[in-house]
Amino acid sequence: MCFRAACSTRLKVCSSVRESKAMNPLVSVVIPTHDRPHLLPEALESVRAQTFKDYEIIIASNGERNPTFTAGLAAEHNCWLVILSEGNRSHARNVAIEQARGKWIAFLDDDDLWHPRKLEQQVAFATSRSRAGCIFTDAILRLKNGTEVVHRLGPYKHYSIEESLMIWRCGAGGGSTALVRRDALLGVGGFDVNMTLTEDWDLWRRLAYTNGVDFLHEPLSTLRTHGANGEDHTTLKPFKCAYWDIYHAIKAIKECPPNLRHMIPRVIARSILARVFFWLPIHFVVGRLLSGPQAHKLRSFLRWTRAVRWRIKEVGLVRAMRQSTRLRAALRRDTFLIASAVILGIISFSYLWSVS
């Protein structure tokens, strides 16, 4: 889908806040939001606290029940406001990108926060030390229990960032750490509006192919992990998660540049077979057989399976090993459910290959 077609939904712009803004800010800060009035003000305050001041703020609200509150915040903070009556978060981001006037786009999810010098350091790095079209910073992961863990980014050992993104959808950061050239975003078509999960990794992969990505190894963003942003990655909707995981893998294969075609077998093995034959059955069994605190701890252990370091820190190594023992026992008790999950995964793979 072309970028302009993806942004064709009718929108309403709060134009009164545009008049006093600079004509050509260097950075456009895009904050997509949906019914989070308790978190959005904190995100805005973290932007206003930036030492770098050459920016504009665009709040992209899609399908909110109470857009009046968001409109009031936009007026209070002198932001642009884009209100969409329909569409998902990818669509909201794309509309904001089209409306933006900055050379660079900095994304901030409405539940995340920035360090006061985030834009200052990232813009300096992007303009003087890097030629990449997308710059990520390290991040601080704030867990549900209040623990904060530094999450360092970069490609896997012995792999390039393009290979890491293609195989594991890993290596790059969350949207709130990214600073991207607007022309690069427009060039790759923006976010895929057909995707409701992993759409950010899909975009980073395409940017890595065409414009390159780079890393500033300073933890300049705080990413919150909580039920609202983590449920789709755990056991509440395992088949939906598997569906989009397989969709992403197939799309990565079909869009693979010639210099990365040797990685296709690993993409199939890691992103498709591992999901269908291992993680999908595990999630299915966890949701089917376990409940209460035990299930909650195990789900926390399984979440974000690539981030081994802070996953073990969250639950403890000994407890993680004990939970794995319980899980193996559950797998042995319910082979029928596992077989059903595998069959459904194969059907999903066949369908997605035919339509993607």
C-alpha positions in Angstrom: 0.0 0.0 0.0 1.4 3.4 -0.9 2.0 5.9 1.8 -0.6 8.5 0.6 -3.3 5.8 0.2 -2.7 4.7 3.8 -3.3 8.3 5.0 -6.5 9.0 3.1 -8.9 8.7 6.1 -10.7 12.0 6.9 -8.9 13.9 9.7 -9.4 17.0 11.7 -6.4 19.2 12.7 -6.4 21.6 15.5 -5.0 24.5 13.5 -5.1 27.2 16.2 -1.9 25.8 17.8 0.0 26.0 14.5 0.1 29.7 14.2 2.8 30.4 16.8 5.1 27.6 15.8 8.4 27.9 13.9 8.1 27.4 10.2 10.7 24.7 9.9 11.5 22.9 13.1 14.4 20.4 12.9 12.5 17.6 14.7 8.8 16.6 14.7 7.8 14.7 17.8 5.0 12.2 17.0 3.0 10.9 20.0 0.3 8.4 19.0 -2.3 8.0 21.7 -5.5 6.0 22.4 -7.5 6.4 25.6 -4.6 6.9 28.0 -5.4 10.2 29.7 -3.5 9.1 32.9 -0.2 8.6 30.9 -0.2 11.1 28.1 0.5 14.2 30.3 3.7 12.6 31.6 4.9 11.8 28.1 4.3 15.4 27.1 6.1 16.8 30.1 9.1 14.7 29.3 9.1 16.3 25.8 8.7 19.8 27.3 11.7 19.1 29.6 14.0 18.6 26.7 17.2 20.7 26.5 16.8 20.7 22.7 14.1 23.2 21.7 13.9 23.1 17.9 10.9 20.8 17.7 7.2 20.6 17.2 4.8 18.1 18.8 2.1 16.2 16.9 -0.4 14.2 18.9 -2.1 11.6 16.8 -5.3 10.4 18.4 -7.2 7.5 16.8 -10.6 6.4 17.9 -10.5 7.8 21.4 -13.7 7.8 23.5 -12.9 11.2 24.9 -10.8 13.3 22.4 -11.8 16.5 24.3 -9.2 15.7 27.0 -6.5 15.2 24.4 -7.5 18.4 22.6 -7.2 20.3 25.9 -3.7 18.9 26.4 -2.7 19.8 22.9 -3.8 23.4 23.4 -2.1 23.6 26.8 1.2 22.3 25.4 1.0 24.2 22.0 0.9 21.0 20.0 -0.6 20.0 16.7 -3.5 17.6 17.1 -4.6 15.1 14.6 -7.9 13.3 15.4 -8.8 10.2 13.5 -12.2 8.6 13.8 -11.0 5.3 12.5 -7.8 3.4 11.8 -5.1 1.8 14.0 -1.9 3.2 15.5 0.1 2.6 12.3 -2.4 4.7 10.4 -2.3 7.4 13.1 1.5 7.6 12.9 1.5 7.7 9.1 -0.9 10.7 9.1 1.3 12.5 11.6 4.4 11.8 9.5 2.6 13.3 6.5 1.6 16.4 8.5 5.1 16.9 10.0 7.4 19.7 8.9 10.6 18.6 10.6 13.5 17.0 8.8 13.6 14.3 11.6 10.8 12.4 13.2 11.1 11.3 16.8 8.4 8.9 18.0 7.2 8.7 21.6 4.6 6.3 22.7 2.1 7.8 25.1 3.1 5.5 28.0 6.9 6.1 27.7 9.2 8.9 28.8 12.4 10.7 27.6 15.5 11.7 29.4 15.8 15.5 29.3 18.9 15.4 26.9 17.5 12.7 24.6 16.8 14.9 21.6 20.0 17.0 22.2 22.3 14.0 22.2 20.5 12.1 19.5 20.3 15.0 17.0 24.0 15.8 17.6 24.9 12.1 16.9 22.6 12.0 13.8 23.9 15.2 12.2 27.6 14.9 13.0 28.6 11.2 13.6 26.3 9.1 11.5 24.9 8.9 8.0 22.1 6.5 8.8 18.5 7.3 8.2 17.4 5.9 11.6 19.1 6.4 15.0 18.2 4.4 18.1 19.3 4.9 21.7 19.5 2.4 24.5 16.6 2.4 26.9 15.6 1.8 30.5 12.9 -0.8 30.9 10.6 0.0 33.8 9.0 -3.3 34.9 5.6 -3.6 36.6 7.2 -4.0 40.0 9.1 -0.7 39.6 12.5 -2.3 38.8 14.4 -0.5 36.1 16.8 -2.4 33.9 19.1 -0.9 31.2 18.3 -2.5 27.8 21.2 -2.2 25.4 20.6 -2.3 21.7 22.5 -3.4 18.6 22.9 -6.4 16.3 23.4 -9.9 17.6 27.0 -11.1 17.8 28.4 -12.2 14.4 25.3 -10.7 12.6 24.7 -7.3 10.9 21.7 -5.3 12.1 19.9 -6.1 8.8 20.4 -9.8 9.5 19.3 -9.4 13.2 16.1 -7.6 12.2 15.3 -10.1 9.5 15.8 -13.3 11.6 14.9 -12.3 15.2 13.1 -8.9 14.7 15.6 -7.9 17.3 18.6 -5.5 17.6 16.6 -2.3 17.1 14.7 -0.5 19.8 11.1 0.4 20.5 9.5 3.3 18.8 10.2 5.7 21.6 14.0 5.4 21.1 14.0 6.1 17.4 14.9 9.3 15.5 14.2 8.9 11.8 14.6 11.1 8.7 11.2 12.0 7.4 12.3 11.5 3.8 13.4 8.0 4.7 10.1 7.2 6.3 8.2 8.5 3.2 10.5 6.5 0.9 9.7 3.1 2.5 6.0 3.9 2.8 5.7 4.5 6.5 4.2 1.9 8.8 2.3 -1.1 7.4 -1.3 -0.3 8.3 -2.3 -3.9 7.8 -0.2 -4.9 10.8 -1.5 -4.6 14.4 1.6 -6.3 16.0 5.3 -6.0 15.3 4.6 -3.1 12.9 7.6 -1.2 14.3 10.0 -4.0 13.7 8.7 -4.3 10.1 9.5 -0.6 9.5 13.0 -0.8 11.1 13.8 -3.7 8.9 12.8 -1.8 5.7 14.7 1.3 6.9 17.8 -0.9 7.6 17.6 -2.3 4.0 17.4 1.2 2.4 18.8 3.9 4.6 20.7 2.1 7.3 20.3 2.3 11.1 22.8 3.3 13.8 23.0 3.3 17.6 23.7 5.8 20.3 24.6 3.7 23.3 23.1 6.0 26.0 19.9 5.0 27.9 17.8 8.1 26.9 14.3 6.7 27.0 12.2 4.9 29.6 9.9 2.2 28.3 7.2 1.0 30.6 6.1 -2.6 30.6 2.6 -3.2 31.8 -0.5 -5.2 30.9 -1.8 -2.6 28.4 1.3 -2.9 26.2 2.4 -6.4 26.9 -0.8 -8.5 26.8 -0.6 -9.3 23.1 2.9 -10.7 23.6 2.0 -13.1 26.4 -0.7 -15.7 26.7 -3.8 -13.6 26.4 -3.8 -13.7 22.6 -1.2 -16.3 21.6 -2.7 -17.1 18.2 -2.9 -13.5 17.2 0.8 -13.0 18.2 1.8 -16.1 16.2 -0.3 -14.9 13.2 1.6 -11.7 13.0 5.0 -13.3 13.8 4.5 -15.6 10.8 3.2 -12.7 8.6 6.3 -10.7 9.4 8.6 -13.6 8.6 6.9 -14.1 5.2 7.1 -10.4 4.4 10.8 -10.3 5.4 11.4 -13.2 3.0 9.5 -11.7 0.1 11.2 -8.2 0.5 14.7 -9.7 1.1 17.4 -7.9 -0.8 19.8 -10.1 -2.8 22.7 -9.7 -0.4 20.6 -11.3 2.4 19.0 -14.2 0.6 21.4 -16.6 2.3 19.5 -15.8 5.5 16.1 -17.0 4.3 16.5 -20.6 5.7 17.3 -19.1 9.1 14.3 -16.8 8.9 12.1 -19.8 8.3 13.7 -21.8 11.1 13.7 -19.0 13.6 10.6 -16.9 12.9 8.2 -19.5 11.6 9.1 -23.0 12.8 10.1 -21.8 16.3 6.8 -20.0 16.7 4.6 -22.7 15.3 6.3 -25.7 16.9 7.6 -24.3 20.1 6.4 -20.9 21.4 2.8 -21.2 20.2 2.2 -24.6 22.0 3.9 -23.3 25.1 1.7 -20.2 25.3 -1.3 -22.4 24.5 -0.5 -24.8 27.3 0.2 -22.0 29.8 -3.1 -20.3 29.1 -4.9 -23.7 29.2 -3.5 -25.4 32.3 -2.1 -22.7 34.6 -3.8 -19.9 36.5 -3.3 -17.5 39.3 0.2 -16.3 40.5 2.0 -19.3 39.0 0.7 -18.4 35.5 1.4 -14.7 36.0 5.0 -15.4 36.9 5.5 -17.8 34.0 3.9 -15.4 31.5 6.3 -12.7 32.7 9.1 -15.2 32.1 8.0 -15.9 28.6 7.4 -12.2 27.6 9.9 -10.7 25.3 11.7 -14.0 24.9 14.7 -12.4 23.1 15.6 -10.1 26.1 17.2 -12.8 28.2 19.2 -10.6 30.5 16.4 -8.6 32.0 13.9 -11.5 31.8 16.1 -13.5 34.2 16.6 -10.5 36.4 12.9 -10.0 36.7 12.0 -13.6 37.9 15.3 -14.9 39.1 17.4 -17.7 37.6 16.4 -20.4 40.0 12.7 -19.6 39.8 12.9 -19.5 36.0 14.4 -23.0 36.0 11.7 -24.2 38.3 9.0 -22.8 36.1 10.6 -24.4 33.0 10.3 -27.8 34.9 6.6 -27.2 35.5 6.1 -26.2 31.9 7.7 -29.4 30.6 5.4 -31.4 32.8 2.4 -29.5 31.4 3.5 -30.2 27.9 3.7 -33.9 28.6 0.2 -33.9 30.0 -1.5 -32.2 27.1 -0.2 -33.5 23.8 -3.6 -33.1 22.1 -3.6 -29.3 22.7 0.0 -29.1 21.4 -0.9 -31.0 18.3 -3.9 -28.7 17.7 -1.7 -25.6 18.1 0.8 -26.9 15.6 -1.9 -27.7 13.0 -3.4 -24.2 13.4 0.0 -22.7 13.0 0.6 -24.6 9.8 -2.8 -23.5 8.5 -1.9 -19.9 9.4 1.4 -20.1 7.6 -0.2 -21.4 4.5 -2.9 -18.7 4.5 -0.4 -15.9 5.2 1.9 -17.0 2.4 -1.0 -16.9 -0.1 -2.2 -13.4 0.9 1.0 -11.5 1.8 
